[in-house]
Every structure is written in C-alpha cells, then in structure tokens.
C-alpha cells in the first residue's frame, strides 16, 4: 500500500511573502519521518498508510497556530496494490519523453 499526497498550506491575510509560515509546516513534514519533496507550489508526502499521511497534514496545518485563516489544498493518490515512490511517476513520464 502507498499513499501519496500533494498538499499546499497557505496562510491568508499574512502579507505578500508567506515563506516563514510555509517553513513551519514543511518542518513538521520533514520531522514526520515520511518521504517528502518540496516543490514551488506545495509539498508531496508519501507514506504506507493513508491515515499517517493525513495525520502529518493535520499537524502541518496546526503548526500555523498564529494564523487566523489558512487555505489548504490536498490531492491524494492511494494505491493498495503497490508502493508508488516519490519519483516513480516522474520517471515514468520522463522515460516516455526520450
């Protein structure tokens, strides 16, 4: 089994630059022990179980304790029949481009 989530956690009303807030959430994800990858538009998190990925997302949102309003976008790929791997999908597409 494998659960991969793309998550974007963005505080609203905190000014033009939110990187200091984003860093708080990314630190929670990093400390979780799950595989993860930061992108310019969000973070990809991978775990064996869906509930462990959701728990990390929840803690990452809670890290924004000083923000009154937060926009959260999540997209999930959940596979019961095999593990995904953070680079598996990218590698598959890149191999087809060659």
N, C-alpha and C positions, 0 to 999 in steps of 0.2 A: 504494500500500500504506500501511497505517497500523496501528500497534499502540498500544492504549491500555490502561494497567494501573492498577488501584486497588490500592494497597499500604498496609498497616498494619504498622509495625515497632515492636514494644513490648518493651522490656526487662522481664524478670520478676525479682522479688526486689530491686528497687532503691527501694522505698518507694512512697508513695501518689502523688506527683507525678513524672511522667516527662518533663515538657516539656523539660528541659535535654538529655535524651538524644534525644528526638524532633527537637529543633532541629539536632542534629548530622547526622542522616540527611537532614533537609529541606535543609540547607546543601549536602550532596553533590548532591541532586537539582537544586537551584537552579543550582549551578555546572556542571551537565552540559550546559547549552545546549538541553536538550529543553524542550518546553512542559510546564507543570505547574500544578497547582492544589491548594492545601492545603484540606482540609475538617476538620471537628471530629473525624472518625473515621479519617482516613487521608489519603493524597495520591494524586492522579491524575497519571500521567505519560503523555505521548504522544510517540511517535517514528515515523519512517518504517519502521524495521525492528525486528522482534521482538527480535533479539539485542542491539541497542543499548539497548532498554528493560530487558532482563534484566541487562545489564552495569551500568546505573545502579542498579538494585535491589540487585545484589550489592555494589557499592561503598557504598551506603547502609547495608546490614547490617554490612559490615566497619567502618564508622565507629563502631559500638558496641563497640569493642575492649576497653573496660573492663568490659563486662557478660558475665557467665558464661552467661546463658540469655536467649534472645530468642524471642518469639512473632512469626511472620511470616505475614500473610495476603495473598494476591495473587489478584486476579480480572482476567482479560485479555479484551479484545475485539480480535481481529485480523481486519482486512479486507484482502483482496487486490485488491478491485475499486474502492475509493475511499478517500480520506482522510476521517477522522472529524471532527477539530476538537474541542477541549475542550468547546465549548458547543453543538455540533450536536445531541446527544441531548437536552439540557435544553431547548434552543429548540424542538425538535420537539414535546415534550410540552407545554411552556407555550403554544405556538400552538394546540394542540388544546383547551386549557382555556378559551380566550377565547370 
